[in-house]
Amino acid sequence: MEVEMETVKLAQIVRKWFPDMLPFLDQKELNSMIILRDGLTILEPEDALEIIQYSICEHQNSAFLH
């Protein structure tokens, strides 16, 4: 079985599954590059939400370090 890696911006994930969240994310978060092991087409909503939450936490953590 071949793994289809795909790199997308977080904004693509948010727009596809949770467009209502767009106003709550800043441009830096939305421009975050996310590598999806099996590509965007088979990403499930639960996984998309987990990626969004993780990305928000990562940006908050880096903001505290500066």
PDB file of N, CA, C and O in Angstrom:
ATOM      1  N   MET A   1       0.837  -1.180   0.000  1.00  0.00           N
ATOM      2  CA  MET A   1       0.000   0.000   0.000  1.00  0.00           C
ATOM      3  C   MET A   1       0.884   1.245   0.000  1.00  0.00           C
ATOM      4  O   MET A   1       1.786   1.370   0.828  1.00  0.00           O
ATOM      5  N   GLU A   2       0.627   2.153  -0.917  1.00  0.00           N
ATOM      6  CA  GLU A   2       1.405   3.376  -1.040  1.00  0.00           C
ATOM      7  C   GLU A   2       0.756   4.494  -0.233  1.00  0.00           C
ATOM      8  O   GLU A   2      -0.455   4.701  -0.295  1.00  0.00           O
ATOM      9  N   VAL A   3       1.585   5.212   0.527  1.00  0.00           N
ATOM     10  CA  VAL A   3       1.098   6.332   1.329  1.00  0.00           C
ATOM     11  C   VAL A   3       1.188   7.596   0.486  1.00  0.00           C
ATOM     12  O   VAL A   3       2.230   7.883  -0.103  1.00  0.00           O
ATOM     13  N   GLU A   4       0.108   8.342   0.429  1.00  0.00           N
ATOM     14  CA  GLU A   4       0.033   9.569  -0.362  1.00  0.00           C
ATOM     15  C   GLU A   4       0.142  10.769   0.571  1.00  0.00           C
ATOM     16  O   GLU A   4      -0.856  11.209   1.142  1.00  0.00           O
ATOM     17  N   MET A   5       1.364  11.300   0.726  1.00  0.00           N
ATOM     18  CA  MET A   5       1.587  12.463   1.582  1.00  0.00           C
ATOM     19  C   MET A   5       1.129  13.718   0.843  1.00  0.00           C
ATOM     20  O   MET A   5       1.296  13.837  -0.371  1.00  0.00           O
ATOM     21  N   GLU A   6       0.551  14.645   1.594  1.00  0.00           N
ATOM     22  CA  GLU A   6       0.103  15.909   1.014  1.00  0.00           C
ATOM     23  C   GLU A   6       0.347  17.017   2.030  1.00  0.00           C
ATOM     24  O   GLU A   6       0.045  16.870   3.214  1.00  0.00           O
ATOM     25  N   THR A   7       0.896  18.125   1.550  1.00  0.00           N
ATOM     26  CA  THR A   7       1.116  19.286   2.403  1.00  0.00           C
ATOM     27  C   THR A   7       0.072  20.341   2.064  1.00  0.00           C
ATOM     28  O   THR A   7      -0.086  20.727   0.905  1.00  0.00           O
ATOM     29  N   VAL A   8      -0.636  20.798   3.086  1.00  0.00           N
ATOM     30  CA  VAL A   8      -1.688  21.800   2.899  1.00  0.00           C
ATOM     31  C   VAL A   8      -1.539  22.870   3.973  1.00  0.00           C
ATOM     32  O   VAL A   8      -0.875  22.656   4.988  1.00  0.00           O
ATOM     33  N   LYS A   9      -2.154  24.006   3.744  1.00  0.00           N
ATOM     34  CA  LYS A   9      -2.220  25.030   4.782  1.00  0.00           C
ATOM     35  C   LYS A   9      -3.385  24.692   5.705  1.00  0.00           C
ATOM     36  O   LYS A   9      -4.378  24.098   5.286  1.00  0.00           O
ATOM     37  N   LEU A  10      -3.246  25.076   6.952  1.00  0.00           N
ATOM     38  CA  LEU A  10      -4.318  24.854   7.913  1.00  0.00           C
ATOM     39  C   LEU A  10      -5.616  25.484   7.424  1.00  0.00           C
ATOM     40  O   LEU A  10      -6.699  24.961   7.683  1.00  0.00           O
ATOM     41  N   ALA A  11      -5.510  26.601   6.720  1.00  0.00           N
ATOM     42  CA  ALA A  11      -6.697  27.285   6.190  1.00  0.00           C
ATOM     43  C   ALA A  11      -7.530  26.363   5.309  1.00  0.00           C
ATOM     44  O   ALA A  11      -8.759  26.439   5.330  1.00  0.00           O
ATOM     45  N   GLN A  12      -6.886  25.495   4.536  1.00  0.00           N
ATOM     46  CA  GLN A  12      -7.629  24.568   3.677  1.00  0.00           C
ATOM     47  C   GLN A  12      -8.454  23.591   4.504  1.00  0.00           C
ATOM     48  O   GLN A  12      -9.595  23.280   4.163  1.00  0.00           O
ATOM     49  N   ILE A  13      -7.871  23.118   5.576  1.00  0.00           N
ATOM     50  CA  ILE A  13      -8.576  22.180   6.457  1.00  0.00           C
ATOM     51  C   ILE A  13      -9.755  22.886   7.127  1.00  0.00           C
ATOM     52  O   ILE A  13     -10.857  22.342   7.188  1.00  0.00           O
ATOM     53  N   VAL A  14      -9.516  24.099   7.628  1.00  0.00           N
ATOM     54  CA  VAL A  14     -10.569  24.848   8.320  1.00  0.00           C
ATOM     55  C   VAL A  14     -11.716  25.150   7.352  1.00  0.00           C
ATOM     56  O   VAL A  14     -12.885  24.970   7.694  1.00  0.00           O
ATOM     57  N   ARG A  15     -11.379  25.608   6.148  1.00  0.00           N
ATOM     58  CA  ARG A  15     -12.436  25.944   5.174  1.00  0.00           C
ATOM     59  C   ARG A  15     -13.282  24.733   4.808  1.00  0.00           C
ATOM     60  O   ARG A  15     -14.490  24.857   4.606  1.00  0.00           O
ATOM     61  N   LYS A  16     -12.656  23.567   4.721  1.00  0.00           N
ATOM     62  CA  LYS A  16     -13.390  22.374   4.294  1.00  0.00           C
ATOM     63  C   LYS A  16     -14.329  21.839   5.375  1.00  0.00           C
ATOM     64  O   LYS A  16     -15.457  21.447   5.075  1.00  0.00           O
ATOM     65  N   TRP A  17     -13.873  21.819   6.632  1.00  0.00           N
ATOM     66  CA  TRP A  17     -14.668  21.176   7.685  1.00  0.00           C
ATOM     67  C   TRP A  17     -15.283  22.132   8.691  1.00  0.00           C
ATOM     68  O   TRP A  17     -16.384  21.886   9.184  1.00  0.00           O
ATOM     69  N   PHE A  18     -14.596  23.211   9.002  1.00  0.00           N
ATOM     70  CA  PHE A  18     -15.080  24.098  10.059  1.00  0.00           C
ATOM     71  C   PHE A  18     -14.945  25.566   9.649  1.00  0.00           C
ATOM     72  O   PHE A  18     -14.249  26.324  10.325  1.00  0.00           O
ATOM     73  N   PRO A  19     -15.591  25.982   8.562  1.00  0.00           N
ATOM     74  CA  PRO A  19     -15.438  27.363   8.084  1.00  0.00           C
ATOM     75  C   PRO A  19     -15.885  28.416   9.110  1.00  0.00           C
ATOM     76  O   PRO A  19     -15.446  29.564   9.043  1.00  0.00           O
ATOM     77  N   ASP A  20     -16.744  28.038  10.047  1.00  0.00           N
ATOM     78  CA  ASP A  20     -17.180  28.971  11.083  1.00  0.00           C
ATOM     79  C   ASP A  20     -16.028  29.393  11.999  1.00  0.00           C
ATOM     80  O   ASP A  20     -16.123  30.409  12.688  1.00  0.00           O
ATOM     81  N   MET A  21     -14.943  28.616  12.007  1.00  0.00           N
ATOM     82  CA  MET A  21     -13.803  28.918  12.872  1.00  0.00           C
ATOM     83  C   MET A  21     -12.849  29.938  12.248  1.00  0.00           C
ATOM     84  O   MET A  21     -11.985  30.468  12.947  1.00  0.00           O
ATOM     85  N   LEU A  22     -12.983  30.222  10.969  1.00  0.00           N
ATOM     86  CA  LEU A  22     -12.050  31.120  10.282  1.00  0.00           C
ATOM     87  C   LEU A  22     -11.837  32.458  10.990  1.00  0.00           C
ATOM     88  O   LEU A  22     -10.691  32.889  11.122  1.00  0.00           O
ATOM     89  N   PRO A  23     -12.894  33.133  11.452  1.00  0.00           N
ATOM     90  CA  PRO A  23     -12.689  34.433  12.103  1.00  0.00           C
ATOM     91  C   PRO A  23     -11.893  34.353  13.412  1.00  0.00           C
ATOM     92  O   PRO A  23     -11.370  35.362  13.884  1.00  0.00           O
ATOM     93  N   PHE A  24     -11.804  33.170  13.987  1.00  0.00           N
ATOM     94  CA  PHE A  24     -11.150  33.023  15.281  1.00  0.00           C
ATOM     95  C   PHE A  24      -9.671  32.664  15.179  1.00  0.00           C
ATOM     96  O   PHE A  24      -8.971  32.609  16.190  1.00  0.00           O
ATOM     97  N   LEU A  25      -9.201  32.421  13.964  1.00  0.00           N
ATOM     98  CA  LEU A  25      -7.803  32.062  13.759  1.00  0.00           C
ATOM     99  C   LEU A  25      -7.077  33.221  13.093  1.00  0.00           C
ATOM    100  O   LEU A  25      -7.615  33.878  12.203  1.00  0.00           O
ATOM    101  N   ASP A  26      -5.846  33.463  13.536  1.00  0.00           N
ATOM    102  CA  ASP A  26      -5.102  34.553  12.904  1.00  0.00           C
ATOM    103  C   ASP A  26      -4.395  34.041  11.639  1.00  0.00           C
ATOM    104  O   ASP A  26      -4.344  32.839  11.381  1.00  0.00           O
ATOM    105  N   GLN A  27      -3.863  34.969  10.876  1.00  0.00           N
ATOM    106  CA  GLN A  27      -3.265  34.621   9.587  1.00  0.00           C
ATOM    107  C   GLN A  27      -2.072  33.689   9.744  1.00  0.00           C
ATOM    108  O   GLN A  27      -1.862  32.805   8.913  1.00  0.00           O
ATOM    109  N   LYS A  28      -1.298  33.876  10.791  1.00  0.00           N
ATOM    110  CA  LYS A  28      -0.143  33.001  11.030  1.00  0.00           C
ATOM    111  C   LYS A  28      -0.593  31.556  11.241  1.00  0.00           C
ATOM    112  O   LYS A  28       0.018  30.625  10.716  1.00  0.00           O
ATOM    113  N   GLU A  29      -1.656  31.378  12.007  1.00  0.00           N
ATOM    114  CA  GLU A  29      -2.197  30.027  12.225  1.00  0.00           C
ATOM    115  C   GLU A  29      -2.724  29.451  10.916  1.00  0.00           C
ATOM    116  O   GLU A  29      -2.440  28.301  10.580  1.00  0.00           O
ATOM    117  N   LEU A  30      -3.482  30.242  10.185  1.00  0.00           N
ATOM    118  CA  LEU A  30      -4.077  29.761   8.929  1.00  0.00           C
ATOM    119  C   LEU A  30      -3.025  29.404   7.892  1.00  0.00           C
ATOM    120  O   LEU A  30      -3.256  28.540   7.047  1.00  0.00           O
ATOM    121  N   ASN A  31      -1.878  30.057   7.947  1.00  0.00           N
ATOM    122  CA  ASN A  31      -0.804  29.776   6.984  1.00  0.00           C
ATOM    123  C   ASN A  31       0.099  28.627   7.408  1.00  0.00           C
ATOM    124  O   ASN A  31       1.024  28.270   6.678  1.00  0.00           O
ATOM    125  N   SER A  32      -0.150  28.048   8.563  1.00  0.00           N
ATOM    126  CA  SER A  32       0.651  26.916   9.028  1.00  0.00           C
ATOM    127  C   SER A  32       0.574  25.776   8.019  1.00  0.00           C
ATOM    128  O   SER A  32      -0.498  25.441   7.515  1.00  0.00           O
ATOM    129  N   MET A  33       1.724  25.194   7.740  1.00  0.00           N
ATOM    130  CA  MET A  33       1.759  24.068   6.812  1.00  0.00           C
ATOM    131  C   MET A  33       1.550  22.761   7.595  1.00  0.00           C
ATOM    132  O   MET A  33       2.194  22.512   8.614  1.00  0.00           O
ATOM    133  N   ILE A  34       0.642  21.953   7.088  1.00  0.00           N
ATOM    134  CA  ILE A  34       0.290  20.687   7.724  1.00  0.00           C
ATOM    135  C   ILE A  34       0.581  19.571   6.728  1.00  0.00           C
ATOM    136  O   ILE A  34       0.175  19.643   5.568  1.00  0.00           O
ATOM    137  N   ILE A  35       1.287  18.540   7.185  1.00  0.00           N
ATOM    138  CA  ILE A  35       1.556  17.385   6.337  1.00  0.00           C
ATOM    139  C   ILE A  35       0.567  16.290   6.700  1.00  0.00           C
ATOM    140  O   ILE A  35       0.512  15.828   7.839  1.00  0.00           O
ATOM    141  N   LEU A  36      -0.207  15.889   5.710  1.00  0.00           N
ATOM    142  CA  LEU A  36      -1.209  14.834   5.914  1.00  0.00           C
ATOM    143  C   LEU A  36      -0.684  13.541   5.311  1.00  0.00           C
ATOM    144  O   LEU A  36      -0.323  13.495   4.135  1.00  0.00           O
ATOM    145  N   ARG A  37      -0.646  12.508   6.111  1.00  0.00           N
ATOM    146  CA  ARG A  37      -0.098  11.229   5.674  1.00  0.00           C
ATOM    147  C   ARG A  37      -0.865  10.648   4.498  1.00  0.00           C
ATOM    148  O   ARG A  37      -0.259  10.146   3.551  1.00  0.00           O
ATOM    149  N   ASP A  38      -2.183  10.708   4.544  1.00  0.00           N
ATOM    150  CA  ASP A  38      -2.998  10.087   3.497  1.00  0.00           C
ATOM    151  C   ASP A  38      -3.724  11.102   2.622  1.00  0.00           C
ATOM    152  O   ASP A  38      -4.601  10.725   1.845  1.00  0.00           O
ATOM    153  N   GLY A  39      -3.383  12.358   2.732  1.00  0.00           N
ATOM    154  CA  GLY A  39      -3.984  13.380   1.884  1.00  0.00           C
ATOM    155  C   GLY A  39      -5.249  13.985   2.455  1.00  0.00           C
ATOM    156  O   GLY A  39      -5.850  13.458   3.391  1.00  0.00           O
ATOM    157  N   LEU A  40      -5.636  15.099   1.870  1.00  0.00           N
ATOM    158  CA  LEU A  40      -6.782  15.880   2.339  1.00  0.00           C
ATOM    159  C   LEU A  40      -8.117  15.187   2.064  1.00  0.00           C
ATOM    160  O   LEU A  40      -9.069  15.352   2.827  1.00  0.00           O
ATOM    161  N   THR A  41      -8.190  14.418   0.987  1.00  0.00           N
ATOM    162  CA  THR A  41      -9.476  13.865   0.576  1.00  0.00           C
ATOM    163  C   THR A  41     -10.057  12.855   1.558  1.00  0.00           C
ATOM    164  O   THR A  41     -11.277  12.714   1.647  1.00  0.00           O
ATOM    165  N   ILE A  42      -9.202  12.149   2.296  1.00  0.00           N
ATOM    166  CA  ILE A  42      -9.756  11.146   3.222  1.00  0.00           C
ATOM    167  C   ILE A  42      -9.681  11.578   4.684  1.00  0.00           C
ATOM    168  O   ILE A  42      -9.973  10.786   5.580  1.00  0.00           O
ATOM    169  N   LEU A  43      -9.292  12.827   4.929  1.00  0.00           N
ATOM    170  CA  LEU A  43      -9.237  13.337   6.301  1.00  0.00           C
ATOM    171  C   LEU A  43     -10.652  13.390   6.876  1.00  0.00           C
ATOM    172  O   LEU A  43     -11.564  13.934   6.255  1.00  0.00           O
ATOM    173  N   GLU A  44     -10.819  12.829   8.044  1.00  0.00           N
ATOM    174  CA  GLU A  44     -12.116  12.805   8.717  1.00  0.00           C
ATOM    175  C   GLU A  44     -12.299  14.087   9.538  1.00  0.00           C
ATOM    176  O   GLU A  44     -11.314  14.687   9.968  1.00  0.00           O
ATOM    177  N   PRO A  45     -13.559  14.514   9.759  1.00  0.00           N
ATOM    178  CA  PRO A  45     -13.805  15.733  10.545  1.00  0.00           C
ATOM    179  C   PRO A  45     -13.180  15.703  11.940  1.00  0.00           C
ATOM    180  O   PRO A  45     -12.673  16.724  12.406  1.00  0.00           O
ATOM    181  N   GLU A  46     -13.207  14.550  12.611  1.00  0.00           N
ATOM    182  CA  GLU A  46     -12.618  14.463  13.954  1.00  0.00           C
ATOM    183  C   GLU A  46     -11.117  14.710  13.894  1.00  0.00           C
ATOM    184  O   GLU A  46     -10.555  15.382  14.759  1.00  0.00           O
ATOM    185  N   ASP A  47     -10.473  14.163  12.871  1.00  0.00           N
ATOM    186  CA  ASP A  47      -9.032  14.362  12.711  1.00  0.00           C
ATOM    187  C   ASP A  47      -8.729  15.810  12.351  1.00  0.00           C
ATOM    188  O   ASP A  47      -7.743  16.378  12.820  1.00  0.00           O
ATOM    189  N   ALA A  48      -9.574  16.405  11.521  1.00  0.00           N
ATOM    190  CA  ALA A  48      -9.396  17.804  11.134  1.00  0.00           C
ATOM    191  C   ALA A  48      -9.478  18.695  12.377  1.00  0.00           C
ATOM    192  O   ALA A  48      -8.665  19.605  12.542  1.00  0.00           O
ATOM    193  N   LEU A  49     -10.448  18.440  13.242  1.00  0.00           N
ATOM    194  CA  LEU A  49     -10.605  19.232  14.461  1.00  0.00           C
ATOM    195  C   LEU A  49      -9.386  19.068  15.374  1.00  0.00           C
ATOM    196  O   LEU A  49      -8.929  20.036  15.981  1.00  0.00           O
ATOM    197  N   GLU A  50      -8.873  17.866  15.467  1.00  0.00           N
ATOM    198  CA  GLU A  50      -7.686  17.614  16.285  1.00  0.00           C
ATOM    199  C   GLU A  50      -6.474  18.380  15.742  1.00  0.00           C
ATOM    200  O   GLU A  50      -5.696  18.938  16.516  1.00  0.00           O
ATOM    201  N   ILE A  51      -6.315  18.408  14.430  1.00  0.00           N
ATOM    202  CA  ILE A  51      -5.211  19.155  13.805  1.00  0.00           C
ATOM    203  C   ILE A  51      -5.357  20.644  14.093  1.00  0.00           C
ATOM    204  O   ILE A  51      -4.373  21.309  14.419  1.00  0.00           O
ATOM    205  N   ILE A  52      -6.556  21.169  13.978  1.00  0.00           N
ATOM    206  CA  ILE A  52      -6.807  22.594  14.236  1.00  0.00           C
ATOM    207  C   ILE A  52      -6.478  22.925  15.690  1.00  0.00           C
ATOM    208  O   ILE A  52      -5.797  23.912  15.966  1.00  0.00           O
ATOM    209  N   GLN A  53      -6.962  22.102  16.615  1.00  0.00           N
ATOM    210  CA  GLN A  53      -6.708  22.339  18.038  1.00  0.00           C
ATOM    211  C   GLN A  53      -5.212  22.291  18.343  1.00  0.00           C
ATOM    212  O   GLN A  53      -4.700  23.129  19.084  1.00  0.00           O
ATOM    213  N   TYR A  54      -4.521  21.320  17.777  1.00  0.00           N
ATOM    214  CA  TYR A  54      -3.086  21.186  18.014  1.00  0.00           C
ATOM    215  C   TYR A  54      -2.345  22.403  17.476  1.00  0.00           C
ATOM    216  O   TYR A  54      -1.435  22.919  18.125  1.00  0.00           O
ATOM    217  N   SER A  55      -2.730  22.857  16.301  1.00  0.00           N
ATOM    218  CA  SER A  55      -2.075  24.010  15.691  1.00  0.00           C
ATOM    219  C   SER A  55      -2.267  25.266  16.539  1.00  0.00           C
ATOM    220  O   SER A  55      -1.329  26.044  16.714  1.00  0.00           O
ATOM    221  N   ILE A  56      -3.467  25.468  17.061  1.00  0.00           N
ATOM    222  CA  ILE A  56      -3.740  26.614  17.937  1.00  0.00           C
ATOM    223  C   ILE A  56      -2.852  26.539  19.177  1.00  0.00           C
ATOM    224  O   ILE A  56      -2.263  27.542  19.581  1.00  0.00           O
ATOM    225  N   CYS A  57      -2.756  25.377  19.771  1.00  0.00           N
ATOM    226  CA  CYS A  57      -1.914  25.201  20.967  1.00  0.00           C
ATOM    227  C   CYS A  57      -0.451  25.485  20.655  1.00  0.00           C
ATOM    228  O   CYS A  57       0.236  26.134  21.444  1.00  0.00           O
ATOM    229  N   GLU A  58       0.030  25.006  19.515  1.00  0.00           N
ATOM    230  CA  GLU A  58       1.420  25.239  19.118  1.00  0.00           C
ATOM    231  C   GLU A  58       1.706  26.725  18.970  1.00  0.00           C
ATOM    232  O   GLU A  58       2.748  27.203  19.419  1.00  0.00           O
ATOM    233  N   HIS A  59       0.793  27.457  18.347  1.00  0.00           N
ATOM    234  CA  HIS A  59       0.997  28.890  18.172  1.00  0.00           C
ATOM    235  C   HIS A  59       0.921  29.632  19.501  1.00  0.00           C
ATOM    236  O   HIS A  59       1.647  30.605  19.702  1.00  0.00           O
ATOM    237  N   GLN A  60       0.069  29.199  20.398  1.00  0.00           N
ATOM    238  CA  GLN A  60      -0.010  29.822  21.718  1.00  0.00           C
ATOM    239  C   GLN A  60       1.268  29.556  22.499  1.00  0.00           C
ATOM    240  O   GLN A  60       1.781  30.448  23.176  1.00  0.00           O
ATOM    241  N   ASN A  61       1.780  28.348  22.410  1.00  0.00           N
ATOM    242  CA  ASN A  61       3.023  28.005  23.117  1.00  0.00           C
ATOM    243  C   ASN A  61       4.185  28.831  22.582  1.00  0.00           C
ATOM    244  O   ASN A  61       4.993  29.326  23.368  1.00  0.00           O
ATOM    245  N   SER A  62       4.289  28.993  21.273  1.00  0.00           N
ATOM    246  CA  SER A  62       5.395  29.765  20.719  1.00  0.00           C
ATOM    247  C   SER A  62       5.254  31.244  21.076  1.00  0.00           C
ATOM    248  O   SER A  62       6.261  31.941  21.200  1.00  0.00           O
ATOM    249  N   ALA A  63       4.044  31.728  21.241  1.00  0.00           N
ATOM    250  CA  ALA A  63       3.831  33.127  21.632  1.00  0.00           C
ATOM    251  C   ALA A  63       4.326  33.358  23.060  1.00  0.00           C
ATOM    252  O   ALA A  63       4.856  34.425  23.367  1.00  0.00           O
ATOM    253  N   PHE A  64       4.154  32.364  23.929  1.00  0.00           N
ATOM    254  CA  PHE A  64       4.624  32.491  25.311  1.00  0.00           C
ATOM    255  C   PHE A  64       6.144  32.479  25.386  1.00  0.00           C
ATOM    256  O   PHE A  64       6.723  33.062  26.303  1.00  0.00           O
ATOM    257  N   LEU A  65       6.792  31.823  24.435  1.00  0.00           N
ATOM    258  CA  LEU A  65       8.249  31.712  24.455  1.00  0.00           C
ATOM    259  C   LEU A  65       8.936  32.986  23.995  1.00  0.00           C
ATOM    260  O   LEU A  65      10.121  33.178  24.269  1.00  0.00           O
ATOM    261  N   HIS A  66       8.221  33.857  23.304  1.00  0.00           N
ATOM    262  CA  HIS A  66       8.847  35.083  22.784  1.00  0.00           C
ATOM    263  C   HIS A  66       8.792  36.196  23.768  1.00  0.00           C
ATOM    264  O   HIS A  66       9.274  37.293  23.487  1.00  0.00           O
TER     265      HIS A  66
END
